[in-house]
Amino acid sequence: MPAIRPPSPNATRLRSVADTIDALSTAVPGAYREQGPPSLGELQRQALRIGEQHQLLLGTAAALGGAPLADSAQRALARALADAGSRVGEALATVSRASAMAARIHEVDGLDGPRAEVVRERAGRELNLSLSRTRLALNEAGDGLRREARARQDVTEPPHVRPRAALVRSSGPRSTPVLTGPSATAAPAAALPPTAPRR
């Protein structure tokens, strides 16, 4: 019967990172929100949090990937974290773009005239697009980590166990006789009963 493996430590770690990234995505200001575009200070705080997560992902991936005795699981974990770091880096770039647009809107705040109106309209549109792209990149990073975590606890068949004697027979030298009975020690020749003479 198939057995479900319990979550590995790496799978648990990936889910924890994904939850952190989800929290970052939720905190990103919504595009076209009722209270108007976010302020430059609000976006700066978002950029700092996303940037910290970006550095943490890449730093952890580099530490795991650079370990001299890293096994295949560690290398796979390093690759998954680096992939997520790439997505979070995209989110950092787009939220920074949103910050630049917020600064343009602030520059013309309170000014009248067609030029100020054009700046507000274009910068507002670009700001909202950047916020949408930020959230999308963060969601993709979290989803990718969860897919990696699921891959580490697939349903697997239990390994087939061959009899120990068969393993010994198949792995031992062909010229060496192998005892496959219940006892691992052969009786000495002197203790064996004599063979009855044939009539």
Phi, psi and chi 1 to 4 in degrees:
 res  aa     phi    psi   chi1   chi2   chi3   chi4
   1 MET       -  136.9  178.9  179.0  179.0      -
   2 PRO   -60.2  143.1  -21.9   32.5      -      -
   3 ALA  -116.1  137.3      -      -      -      -
   4 ILE   -92.0  120.6  -61.2  177.9      -      -
   5 ARG   -71.5  141.2  -66.7 -178.3  -64.5 -178.6
   6 PRO   -67.9  157.4   24.5  -33.2      -      -
   7 PRO   -57.9  132.9  -21.7   31.9      -      -
   8 SER   -76.6  161.5   66.7      -      -      -
   9 PRO   -56.8  -36.8  -25.6   34.5      -      -
  10 ASN   -67.2  -38.9  -75.6  -14.4      -      -
  11 ALA   -63.9  -41.7      -      -      -      -
  12 THR   -63.4  -39.1  -58.0      -      -      -
  13 ARG   -65.3  -42.2 -174.9  176.0 -172.0  179.1
  14 LEU   -63.4  -41.1  -69.8  171.8      -      -
  15 ARG   -65.4  -36.6  -75.0 -164.1  178.8   89.3
  16 SER   -63.9  -42.8  176.7      -      -      -
  17 VAL   -64.9  -39.8  177.0      -      -      -
  18 ALA   -62.3  -39.0      -      -      -      -
  19 ASP   -63.3  -39.5  -69.7  -18.6      -      -
  20 THR   -63.6  -41.8  -59.2      -      -      -
  21 ILE   -67.7  -36.1  -66.1  175.0      -      -
  22 ASP   -60.6  -39.9  -74.0  -12.4      -      -
  23 ALA   -63.3  -38.0      -      -      -      -
  24 LEU   -64.1  -41.2  -69.2  176.1      -      -
  25 SER   -64.1  -40.9  176.7      -      -      -
  26 THR   -64.5  -33.1  -57.7      -      -      -
  27 ALA   -78.1  -13.8      -      -      -      -
  28 VAL   -65.2  129.6  173.3      -      -      -
  29 PRO   -58.2  142.9  -21.8   32.0      -      -
  30 GLY   -72.6  147.0      -      -      -      -
  31 ALA   -74.2  142.1      -      -      -      -
  32 TYR    56.3   41.0  -58.8  100.8      -      -
  33 ARG   -74.8  159.7   60.2 -177.4 -172.8  173.5
  34 GLU   -64.0  -36.0  -65.7 -178.7   -1.3      -
  35 GLN   -80.8    7.6   59.8  -90.9   41.9      -
  36 GLY    93.1  179.8      -      -      -      -
  37 PRO   -65.8  150.1   24.3  -33.2      -      -
  38 PRO   -67.9  155.4   24.6  -32.8      -      -
  39 SER   -78.2  166.4   66.8      -      -      -
  40 LEU   -62.9  -39.3 -174.9   57.1      -      -
  41 GLY   -64.3  -39.8      -      -      -      -
  42 GLU   -63.7  -42.5 -174.9  177.8   -1.6      -
  43 LEU   -71.3  -31.2  -68.5  173.4      -      -
  44 GLN   -63.5  -40.9 -179.4 -159.0   22.7      -
  45 ARG   -63.3  -39.7  -70.3 -170.1  -65.8  -87.6
  46 GLN   -63.9  -43.1  -63.7  -62.7  -37.5      -
  47 ALA   -63.2  -38.5      -      -      -      -
  48 LEU   -63.9  -43.8  -72.9  174.3      -      -
  49 ARG   -66.2  -43.1  -66.7  178.6   61.2 -166.2
  50 ILE   -66.4  -39.8  -65.9  172.0      -      -
  51 GLY   -63.3  -39.0      -      -      -      -
  52 GLU   -62.6  -42.1  -71.0  171.8   -2.9      -
  53 GLN   -66.5  -37.7 -174.1   62.7   35.9      -
  54 HIS   -60.4  -47.1 -180.0 -120.5      -      -
  55 GLN   -65.1  -38.2  -67.9  -63.2  -41.9      -
  56 LEU   -65.0  -43.2 -179.3   61.3      -      -
  57 LEU   -63.1  -48.8  -74.2  166.8      -      -
  58 LEU   -67.9  -37.2  -66.0 -174.5      -      -
  59 GLY   -65.2  -42.5      -      -      -      -
  60 THR   -66.2  -42.4  -54.3      -      -      -
  61 ALA   -61.5  -40.9      -      -      -      -
  62 ALA   -66.2  -39.1      -      -      -      -
  63 ALA   -65.8  -42.1      -      -      -      -
  64 LEU   -69.9  -44.1  -70.3  171.0      -      -
  65 GLY   -69.6  -25.0      -      -      -      -
  66 GLY   -92.3   -0.3      -      -      -      -
  67 ALA   -66.3  130.2      -      -      -      -
  68 PRO   -64.9  -28.5   21.5  -31.7      -      -
  69 LEU  -113.2   31.5  -60.3  177.8      -      -
  70 ALA   -66.1  132.0      -      -      -      -
  71 ASP   -87.1 -178.8   56.9   19.5      -      -
  72 SER   -64.2  -35.1   59.4      -      -      -
  73 ALA   -65.6  -41.1      -      -      -      -
  74 GLN   -66.0  -39.9  -72.0  175.5  -46.9      -
  75 ARG   -66.9  -37.9  -71.6 -166.7  -71.1  -91.5
  76 ALA   -66.0  -38.5      -      -      -      -
  77 LEU   -65.1  -41.5  179.6   61.0      -      -
  78 ALA   -61.0  -41.9      -      -      -      -
  79 ARG   -65.0  -41.3 -170.1  -98.6  -49.2  152.8
  80 ALA   -64.4  -41.3      -      -      -      -
  81 LEU   -68.8  -37.0  -66.5  175.4      -      -
  82 ALA   -66.5  -39.5      -      -      -      -
  83 ASP   -61.1  -44.7  -73.2  -14.0      -      -
  84 ALA   -64.3  -37.9      -      -      -      -
  85 GLY   -62.2  -34.6      -      -      -      -
  86 SER   -63.5  -43.8  174.3      -      -      -
  87 ARG   -65.9  -42.3  -63.7  -64.9 -173.1 -173.0
  88 VAL   -65.8  -32.9  174.1      -      -      -
  89 GLY   -62.8  -37.9      -      -      -      -
  90 GLU   -63.6  -40.4  -66.6  174.2   10.4      -
  91 ALA   -63.7  -37.4      -      -      -      -
  92 LEU   -63.7  -40.4  178.9   58.8      -      -
  93 ALA   -65.8  -41.9      -      -      -      -
  94 THR   -73.8  -34.9   52.5      -      -      -
  95 VAL   -71.2  -29.4   77.2      -      -      -
  96 SER   -67.4  -37.4  -61.6      -      -      -
  97 ARG   -63.5  -41.3  174.8   67.9  174.3  168.7
  98 ALA   -61.7  -37.7      -      -      -      -
  99 SER   -62.8  -40.8  -61.5      -      -      -
 100 ALA   -63.1  -38.6      -      -      -      -
 101 MET   -69.2  -36.1  -64.3  -58.2  103.0      -
 102 ALA   -63.7  -36.0      -      -      -      -
 103 ALA   -66.4  -36.4      -      -      -      -
 104 ARG   -66.6  -40.4  -68.7 -172.2 -177.8 -176.3
 105 ILE   -64.2  -40.2  -65.7  172.7      -      -
 106 HIS   -65.0  -33.4  177.3   70.7      -      -
 107 GLU   -62.1  -36.4 -177.3 -178.1   16.1      -
 108 VAL  -102.3   12.4  -62.5      -      -      -
 109 ASP   -62.0  127.6 -173.8   34.0      -      -
 110 GLY    84.8   -4.8      -      -      -      -
 111 LEU   -90.6  146.7  -60.6  179.7      -      -
 112 ASP  -108.7  170.6  -65.2  -34.3      -      -
 113 GLY   112.3  160.9      -      -      -      -
 114 PRO   -63.5  -36.6   19.7  -30.2      -      -
 115 ARG   -65.4  -45.8  178.6 -178.1  175.5  -81.2
 116 ALA   -61.8  -38.0      -      -      -      -
 117 GLU   -67.0  -40.0 -171.7   60.4   31.8      -
 118 VAL   -64.3  -42.2  168.1      -      -      -
 119 VAL   -62.1  -45.5  169.6      -      -      -
 120 ARG   -61.3  -41.9  -85.6 -169.2  -70.6  -93.5
 121 GLU   -68.3  -49.0 -179.1 -179.8   -8.9      -
 122 ARG   -68.0  -44.1  -69.9 -179.1  177.9  175.8
 123 ALA   -66.0  -37.9      -      -      -      -
 124 GLY   -64.8  -41.5      -      -      -      -
 125 ARG   -64.4  -44.2 -174.3  167.1   56.6 -112.5
 126 GLU   -67.6  -36.2 -175.2   65.1   27.1      -
 127 LEU   -61.9  -47.7 -174.2  151.1      -      -
 128 ASN   -65.6  -37.6  -71.9  -45.5      -      -
 129 LEU   -64.6  -40.3 -179.6   60.7      -      -
 130 SER   -65.5  -37.5  -63.6      -      -      -
 131 LEU   -65.4  -39.8  -69.1  176.8      -      -
 132 SER   -63.7  -42.0  -63.2      -      -      -
 133 ARG   -67.9  -33.9  -71.6  174.4  174.0  169.1
 134 THR   -62.2  -49.3  -60.5      -      -      -
 135 ARG   -64.1  -39.2 -170.1  176.6  -69.2  104.4
 136 LEU   -62.5  -44.6  177.2   62.2      -      -
 137 ALA   -63.9  -40.4      -      -      -      -
 138 LEU   -65.7  -41.3  -68.3  172.9      -      -
 139 ASN   -63.9  -39.0  -69.9  -20.5      -      -
 140 GLU   -65.4  -37.4  -72.2  177.2  -12.5      -
 141 ALA   -64.0  -46.3      -      -      -      -
 142 GLY   -65.2  -41.8      -      -      -      -
 143 ASP   -63.6  -39.9  -69.2  -16.0      -      -
 144 GLY   -63.4  -39.7      -      -      -      -
 145 LEU   -66.9  -36.7  -69.9  172.8      -      -
 146 ARG   -69.3  -36.4  -74.2 -165.0  171.1   83.7
 147 ARG   -62.6  -41.0  -77.8 -166.3  -58.6  -88.4
 148 GLU   -63.6  -39.2  -67.4  -72.1  -19.3      -
 149 ALA   -65.7  -41.0      -      -      -      -
 150 ARG   -64.6  -34.5  -75.5 -166.1  -61.4  -89.5
 151 ALA   -65.7  -17.7      -      -      -      -
 152 ARG   -93.4    5.4  -76.1  159.5  173.4   74.6
 153 GLN  -144.0   43.7   59.8  174.1   41.3      -
 154 ASP   -67.8  162.8  -70.3  -21.6      -      -
 155 VAL   -74.4  125.9  176.7      -      -      -
 156 THR  -130.3  151.4   57.1      -      -      -
 157 GLU   -76.6  143.8  -66.6  -70.5  -18.8      -
 158 PRO   -64.9  144.8   22.9  -32.7      -      -
 159 PRO   -63.7  140.7   22.7  -32.2      -      -
 160 HIS   -75.2  126.2  176.2   66.0      -      -
 161 VAL   -99.3  117.2  179.0      -      -      -
 162 ARG   -85.3  150.6  -62.2  174.6   61.3 -169.2
 163 PRO   -58.0  145.2  -21.3   30.8      -      -
 164 ARG   -61.5  -40.0 -177.6  176.1 -178.9  -84.4
 165 ALA   -62.4  -38.9      -      -      -      -
 166 ALA   -64.6  -38.4      -      -      -      -
 167 LEU   -62.4  -41.1  -69.7  173.6      -      -
 168 VAL   -65.3  -41.5  173.4      -      -      -
 169 ARG   -63.4  -41.1  -79.9 -164.5  -59.9  -90.3
 170 SER   -76.8  -25.2   63.5      -      -      -
 171 SER   -99.7  -17.2   60.4      -      -      -
 172 GLY   -81.1  161.8      -      -      -      -
 173 PRO   -61.4  145.8  -17.1   28.6      -      -
 174 ARG   -67.1  -29.3  -66.9 -175.6 -178.6  -85.4
 175 SER   -82.2   -6.9   61.0      -      -      -
 176 THR  -100.0  118.1  -55.4      -      -      -
 177 PRO   -68.6  139.5   24.2  -32.0      -      -
 178 VAL  -120.0  131.9  178.1      -      -      -
 179 LEU   -83.4  123.8 -177.1   66.4      -      -
 180 THR  -114.0    8.1   59.2      -      -      -
 181 GLY   -80.2 -172.2      -      -      -      -
 182 PRO   -68.7  -25.8   23.9  -33.6      -      -
 183 SER  -100.0  141.1  174.0      -      -      -
 184 ALA   -91.9   -3.2      -      -      -      -
 185 THR  -123.1  124.3  -54.1      -      -      -
 186 ALA   -75.7  147.0      -      -      -      -
 187 ALA   -71.4  146.2      -      -      -      -
 188 PRO   -64.1  154.6   15.9  -24.3      -      -
 189 ALA   -60.9  -35.9      -      -      -      -
 190 ALA   -66.5  -25.1      -      -      -      -
 191 ALA   -86.2   -9.2      -      -      -      -
 192 LEU   -76.0  140.6  -63.0  176.3      -      -
 193 PRO   -67.4  145.2   23.7  -33.3      -      -
 194 PRO   -67.8  149.8   24.5  -33.1      -      -
 195 THR   -78.9  130.2  -55.1      -      -      -
 196 ALA   -66.6  137.7      -      -      -      -
 197 PRO   -64.1  141.8   24.0  -33.4      -      -
 198 ARG   -79.8  131.4  179.9  177.1  -64.3  179.0
 199 ARG   -86.3      -  -65.4 -177.6  179.6  178.6
